Amino acid sequence: MAAALNWIIKDGLGQLGGVVYASFVSDKFDSEPKRFRFQATVAMQGANVLELLTPLWPGSFLLIASISNIGMFPAHRVDNLTMRIKMEVENLQSACF
């Protein structure tokens, strides 16, 4: 039961972080997708390093893993969005030629 609760808290905070991040950048995203893609990559790498460090502090696992997920979920969302934009641009370019 405790493990399931930890998992729900950790992933729930990550999802919440993704929603909050999306609400802040949604109106700016289309103008600078490369910048947001770079920021997402940096956030993902930082979150991965943080996740790798969780075994060093097992007593703070939930806190560290939650912070890591808060960095990962928005990065996944930005990555998916930029890939969709790139695919749409490529499809438009191939249709024109």
PyMOL commands that set and color helices and strands:
alter all, ss='L'
color gray80, all
select helices_A, chain A and resi 2-25+33-52+54-56+58-96
alter helices_A, ss='H'
color red, helices_A
deselect
rebuild
show_as cartoon
